[in-house]
Amino acid sequence: MDINEAINNGLYNEIGKEIDDRYLEEVKKQSLNMDIIKEQADNIKIVYTPLHGTGNIPVRRVLSELGFKNVYVVPEQEMPDRKFPNS
């Protein structure tokens, strides 16, 4: 079915920033030891591959909000690509 039909049938609903924010706050609560993160965040280097963009924005946001400064994203995997060409 097309998107308009799905919306009209109550089968499609976009979640917005409020839900994203609440979810990411819960994700951050899963951190095991914030004291160590605060102490070592500047020293740790993280290389992240977001599987063709699927987690790019939320993961980078969480890592940044936790205080990690040295986060490097694999360029070939950074942007969304539903074909997953180099998986």
Secondary structure, DSSP 4 states (H G I P E B T S, - for coil): --HHHHHHTT------HHHHHHHHHHHHTT-S-HHHHHHHTTT-EEEE--TTTTSHHHHHHHHHHHT--EEEE-HHHHS--TT-TT-
